[in-house]
Amino acid sequence: MALAAELLNDPAGMTRRDMRSLLLIASALGQKDEYTHAHAYRVAYYAKRLALCAGLAMADVMQVAMGGMLHDTGKLALSDTIFSNRKAALSREMLREVYNHPLIGASMLRKISCPKAVFDAVLFHHERMDGSGYPFGLKGEAIPLSARIVSIADCFDAITTDRPYQKRKSCASAILMLERVSGKRLDSDLVNLFIREIRARGMAAASQ
């Protein structure tokens, strides 16, 4: 993957050894679930683009991209039953597992030298601006910036790609959905930046 090579060449203030460790974790997702692995790279790609649009310094941009790549790391601990699920509605027990994946991912990263922005993206990417997210119910700017960026990238890619229980929607439909939840689930200023970027440069290439 081009982005993985870019991260190794510019390891966002980390040693290359630590970056390789993080990329190995990301690669392990590919052994668990092909969609989740590809999704991680696309989210990293979109998150990088949005971070650049937001004016972050390049080291911070690369950390946000790494956070995007690792945001679902905690899903390594999920049961195979969840990955093989073909229904949008999960059982209560399955939902409990899913809701724990940010905490599990953060726990894994504590064992590695990891920049705070990366850690924050993994732990807080399911928090929502109106406080309705998880695992802590953070609200507004209490949600770290890297997590707010990754959340938008995650949402957009989930809408525009095929999943076992849901067919992809068009880019135009995805933009409408982002606008609908802007300010409630997602940071409105960042959503506006992201929509402008997508309209100007298009969606992720298949090779990302």
C-alpha positions as CSV (number, residue, x, y, z in Angstrom):
1,M,0.0,0.0,0.0
2,A,1.3,3.4,-1.0
3,L,0.3,5.1,2.3
4,A,2.1,2.4,4.4
5,A,5.3,3.2,2.5
6,E,4.8,6.9,3.0
7,L,4.3,6.4,6.7
8,L,7.5,4.4,6.9
9,N,9.4,7.1,5.0
10,D,7.9,9.9,7.3
11,P,7.0,8.1,10.5
12,A,5.2,11.1,12.1
13,G,7.8,11.7,14.9
14,M,8.1,8.0,15.7
15,T,11.0,5.7,15.2
16,R,10.7,3.4,12.2
17,R,10.7,0.4,14.5
18,D,7.6,1.7,16.3
19,M,5.9,2.6,13.0
20,R,6.6,-0.9,11.7
21,S,5.0,-2.3,14.9
22,L,1.9,-0.2,14.3
23,L,1.7,-1.2,10.6
24,L,2.0,-4.9,11.6
25,I,-1.0,-4.4,13.8
26,A,-2.9,-2.8,10.9
27,S,-1.8,-5.7,8.7
28,A,-3.1,-8.2,11.2
29,L,-6.6,-6.8,10.5
30,G,-6.2,-8.1,7.0
31,Q,-5.8,-11.6,8.4
32,K,-9.0,-11.2,10.4
33,D,-11.2,-9.5,7.9
34,E,-10.5,-8.3,4.3
35,Y,-13.0,-5.5,4.3
36,T,-11.8,-4.0,7.6
37,H,-8.2,-4.0,6.4
38,A,-9.0,-2.2,3.1
39,H,-11.4,0.2,5.0
40,A,-8.5,1.1,7.4
41,Y,-6.3,2.3,4.5
42,R,-9.1,4.3,2.9
43,V,-9.9,5.9,6.2
44,A,-6.3,6.8,6.6
45,Y,-6.2,8.3,3.1
46,Y,-9.3,10.4,3.7
47,A,-8.2,11.4,7.1
48,K,-4.8,12.6,5.7
49,R,-6.6,14.7,3.1
50,L,-8.9,16.3,5.6
51,A,-6.0,17.0,8.1
52,L,-4.1,18.8,5.3
53,C,-7.2,20.8,4.5
54,A,-7.5,21.7,8.1
55,G,-4.0,23.2,8.0
56,L,-2.2,20.8,10.3
57,A,1.5,20.5,10.3
58,M,2.8,17.6,8.2
59,A,3.9,15.6,11.3
60,D,0.4,16.0,12.7
61,V,-1.1,15.1,9.4
62,M,0.8,11.8,9.3
63,Q,-0.2,11.0,12.9
64,V,-3.9,11.6,12.0
65,A,-3.4,9.2,8.9
66,M,-1.9,6.6,11.2
67,G,-4.8,7.0,13.6
68,G,-7.1,6.4,10.6
69,M,-5.3,3.3,9.7
70,L,-5.5,1.9,13.2
71,H,-8.9,3.2,14.3
72,D,-10.5,-0.3,14.2
73,T,-7.5,-2.1,15.7
74,G,-9.7,-3.2,18.6
75,K,-11.7,-5.3,16.2
76,L,-8.9,-7.8,16.3
77,A,-10.5,-9.0,19.5
78,L,-14.0,-9.4,18.1
79,S,-15.5,-12.8,17.5
80,D,-15.5,-14.4,14.1
81,T,-19.3,-14.4,14.4
82,I,-19.4,-10.6,14.1
83,F,-17.2,-10.5,11.0
84,S,-19.3,-13.2,9.3
85,N,-22.6,-11.4,10.2
86,R,-24.7,-10.6,7.2
87,K,-27.4,-8.6,9.0
88,A,-27.4,-4.9,9.9
89,A,-29.0,-5.6,13.3
90,L,-26.6,-7.2,15.8
91,S,-27.6,-9.1,18.9
92,R,-27.2,-7.3,22.3
93,E,-24.1,-9.4,23.0
94,M,-22.5,-8.6,19.6
95,L,-23.2,-4.9,20.1
96,R,-21.5,-5.1,23.5
97,E,-18.4,-6.5,21.8
98,V,-18.5,-3.8,19.1
99,Y,-18.9,-1.0,21.5
100,N,-15.7,-2.2,23.3
101,H,-13.4,-2.1,20.3
102,P,-12.2,1.5,20.9
103,L,-11.2,0.5,24.4
104,I,-9.5,-2.7,23.3
105,G,-7.6,-0.9,20.5
106,A,-6.4,1.8,22.9
107,S,-5.3,-0.9,25.4
108,M,-3.2,-2.5,22.6
109,L,-1.6,0.8,21.7
110,R,-0.5,1.5,25.3
111,K,2.0,-1.3,24.9
112,I,3.7,0.6,22.0
113,S,5.3,4.0,21.8
114,C,2.5,5.8,20.1
115,P,1.8,9.5,19.5
116,K,-1.2,10.9,21.4
117,A,-3.0,11.9,18.2
118,V,-2.9,8.2,17.0
119,F,-4.1,7.0,20.4
120,D,-6.9,9.5,20.6
121,A,-8.1,8.6,17.1
122,V,-8.4,4.9,18.1
123,L,-10.0,5.6,21.4
124,F,-12.4,8.4,20.6
125,H,-13.4,8.0,16.9
126,H,-16.9,6.8,17.9
127,E,-17.6,9.8,20.1
128,R,-20.2,12.2,18.7
129,M,-20.5,16.0,18.8
130,D,-23.9,15.9,20.6
131,G,-22.5,13.5,23.3
132,S,-24.4,10.4,22.0
133,G,-21.3,8.5,21.1
134,Y,-19.2,5.9,22.9
135,P,-17.3,4.8,24.9
136,F,-17.3,7.9,27.1
137,G,-20.1,10.2,25.7
138,L,-17.7,13.1,25.1
139,K,-19.2,16.2,23.5
140,G,-18.0,18.9,21.1
141,E,-14.4,20.0,21.3
142,A,-13.8,17.7,24.3
143,I,-13.4,15.1,21.5
144,P,-9.7,15.3,20.3
145,L,-9.2,16.8,16.8
146,S,-7.6,13.6,15.4
147,A,-10.7,11.6,16.4
148,R,-13.1,14.2,14.9
149,I,-11.2,13.9,11.6
150,V,-11.0,10.2,11.6
151,S,-14.7,9.9,12.4
152,I,-15.7,11.8,9.3
153,A,-13.3,9.7,7.1
154,D,-14.7,6.5,8.7
155,C,-18.3,7.6,8.1
156,F,-17.8,8.6,4.5
157,D,-16.0,5.4,3.6
158,A,-18.5,3.2,5.3
159,I,-21.3,4.8,3.3
160,T,-19.5,4.6,-0.1
161,T,-18.3,1.0,0.0
162,D,-20.1,-2.4,-0.1
163,R,-20.4,-4.2,3.2
164,P,-21.9,-7.6,3.8
165,Y,-25.2,-6.1,5.0
166,Q,-25.3,-2.9,3.1
167,K,-24.7,-1.8,-0.5
168,R,-22.6,1.3,-1.2
169,K,-24.2,4.6,-1.8
170,S,-23.1,7.2,-4.3
171,C,-20.7,10.0,-3.4
172,A,-23.6,12.5,-3.8
173,S,-25.7,10.5,-1.4
174,A,-22.9,10.2,1.1
175,I,-22.3,14.0,1.0
176,L,-26.0,14.5,1.8
177,M,-25.8,12.1,4.7
178,L,-22.7,13.9,6.1
179,E,-24.6,17.2,5.9
180,R,-27.5,15.7,7.7
181,V,-25.5,14.6,10.7
182,S,-23.1,17.6,10.6
183,G,-23.1,19.4,14.0
184,K,-24.8,16.4,15.7
185,R,-22.6,13.5,15.1
186,L,-19.7,15.1,13.2
187,D,-17.8,18.4,13.5
188,S,-19.6,20.8,11.1
189,D,-16.5,22.9,10.2
190,L,-14.5,19.7,9.4
191,V,-17.5,18.3,7.4
192,N,-17.6,21.4,5.3
193,L,-13.9,21.1,4.6
194,F,-14.2,17.5,3.8
195,I,-17.1,18.0,1.4
196,R,-15.2,20.7,-0.5
197,E,-12.1,18.4,-0.7
198,I,-14.2,15.5,-2.1
199,R,-16.0,17.7,-4.6
200,A,-12.6,19.1,-5.8
201,R,-10.5,15.9,-5.9
202,G,-12.9,13.0,-5.8
203,M,-13.0,9.8,-3.8
204,A,-10.2,7.4,-2.8
205,A,-8.4,5.5,-5.6
206,A,-8.9,1.7,-5.4
207,S,-5.1,1.4,-4.8
208,Q,-5.1,3.3,-1.6
